[in-house]
């Protein structure tokens, strides 16, 4: 099985993919793409990996995948023995895919709406409006221990990352349902490893920047 290359910049949205990789538990190597400096991800070499010039992305053998939800979906299927994704034919597969797309298409826009304080009509925007999304999100995370029941899945990584980010920066309102779900999320050993690695990488980058000045 070929190794995984992880195109990453510390303390960005690619931290979500780091958690995904830690849940999978397969070896990976990191190619740092400093999207904050110089050309960032707009170099010709990296644009061949992700035409958007953004992180994260992964390369697994000949397969290149960008976007957090797509990476989660790919890795969940690529390593079925990890039980992080319902297999094709499983009745929960449809809900799993809906949650992955819903996180990107509805939760993140709703957070930005709440942060930037602009109004939308529910029939106008694809996500409806922030109030609708947060109400449905609260119901979703409270119905079972994990989004698909008792089994943790990649959907929890993607939705859980959104809830964690939104609560940290006040983009998602404080509700008991969110706090309880975050407590379960934050108890995951893979998430704890990923957060520790992110902090270490950020500290190393800060020291390197200081030494260069």
N, C-alpha and C positions, 0 to 999 in steps of 0.2 A: 504494500500500500504506500503510495507516495506521501511525502510529508506535506505539511500545510505551511504556506508563507502568509503571514499576517501583516498587512500594510496598515500602519498604526501611527497615531500621534497622541501622546499622553494627554489626559484630561480633556478629551473631545468626545463626540458621540461614538468614536470607535472603542471607547471603554465598554460599550454594550457588547460589541463583538468579542472583546477580551473575556467577558463573563461567559458568553456563549461557548468559547473555546475551552474555558476552564470546566464548564459542565460536561463537555464531550470528553475531556481528559486525554486527548491524543497529543503527541508532541507537535509543537509548532515553532517556527522561527519568525522573528520580527524584522520587517523592513520599515524603518522609521521614515515617515513622510511629514516633514515639519510644515504644516499648512499655515503656520503663523509667520514664517520667515521667507524672504526673497520671493522666488517664484512659487513657493509652497508646493501644492500638488499640480501646478500647471506646467510641469516639465514634460517634454515629448515622451519620455520613457513612461512616466506614470499615467499620462493621459491615455496610453494604450491599455492600461489596467482599468482605469475608471475615467471615461470621457468628461465626467463632471469635475475631476480634479479634487475630489473629496475623499476623506477616509470615513469608514473603513472599507477595505476590500480584502479578499483572500484569494490565494491561488492554491489549488489542490490538484496536483498533477497538471493536466492540460486545462482544467476547469478554472475559470476566473469568475468570481461573484462579488458584486458590490451591493451596498444598502444592507442595513442591519437585519431587517426582517427577511430579506432574501438569503442572507448568510445563515441565519438561524434555520430557515426552512431547508436549505441545502444540507447543512451539517446534520440536522435531525434525520434526514433521509439517508445520508451517506454512511452514517454509523448507527444502523438500526438496533444493534445490540445494547446501545446506551439507553434505550426506551425513553427518548426525549421527543418523539413525534409519533402520532398514530400512523400506522401503515395504511397504504391504499386498500380500501375495502373496509376499514374500521369505521363504524358508524360515527365516531367522534372526529373523523378527519375533516369533515366539512366545517364544523365549529372551530376546529384548530386553525384552518386556513383563514376563516373569517376573522378571527382574533388577530392574526398576524397582519392582515391587510387593514383591519380596523384601527390598529395602533398607529400605523403610518398615515392613514387617510382621514382619521377622525380625532384621535386623542391628541396628536401633536398640533394640528391646526387649532383645536379648541384651546390648548394651552397658550398658543400664540395670541389667540383672540383675547383670552383673559389677561395676558400680559400687556398687550398693546391697546386693549380697551376699545376695540372697534366693534360695531354692531353688524349683525347679519340677520336675515330672515331665514327661518328654518327651511323654507322651500327654495332658498336662493343658493346657499352654500352646500357643498357635498357633505359636510359634517353636521349640518343643521345649525346648531349654535352651541356655545360652550356649556350652557346650563343643561341642555339635553344630553350631551356627551358625558358630563360628570355624573348626572343622575344614573345613566345606564352603566357607567363604569363602576359606581358604588354598588349597584345591584349585582354586577357581574363578579366582582372580587369577593363578595360576601356569600355567594350561594353555596360554595364548596371550598374545602381547604385550598385546592389549586383550581385553575380555570377549567380544567377538564375533569375535575373530580378529585380523587385521591392521588392521582399520578401527576407529578410535576412534568411540565413540558416546555419546549422552546417558546410557546406562547406566553408562559409566565416570565421568561427572560425579557421578551420584548415589551409586553404590557407592564410588567413590574418595573422595568427601567424607566418607562414613561411616568409611572406613578411616583417613583423615587425622585426623579428629576423635578417633576412638577411640584411636589411637596417641598423639596429643598429650596426652591426659588419662589415659592408662593404662587405658582401658576395653576395649581390645583388646590381647591379649598380643603381645609382640615375637616375630616369626617372620620368617625370611628371605623368605618369599613376600610378606609385607606390605611389608617394607622395599624389596624390588625393585620392587613395583608402585608404591609411593609415589614412588620415584625417577623412574619413567616419568611418573606423574601430575604431579609438580612441575616437570618439564621442559616442560610445555605452556605456550606463550606466553600463551594466554588465561587460564590459571590464574595465571600470574605477574602479568598485568595486573590481574586481579580482586583478588588479594591486596594489590597496591600501592594500588589504589583504596580497599580496605577500611581499610588503615592510615591513609591520608590522611583519609578520612572520620571515622575514630575520633579522630584527632588534632584535627581541626577541631571536632568535637563537644565534646571535652574542653576546648579553649580557650574555646569559647562558654560552656560551663558555668562555667568559672572567671571569665570576664568578667561573668557575671550575678550572681555572689555578692559 
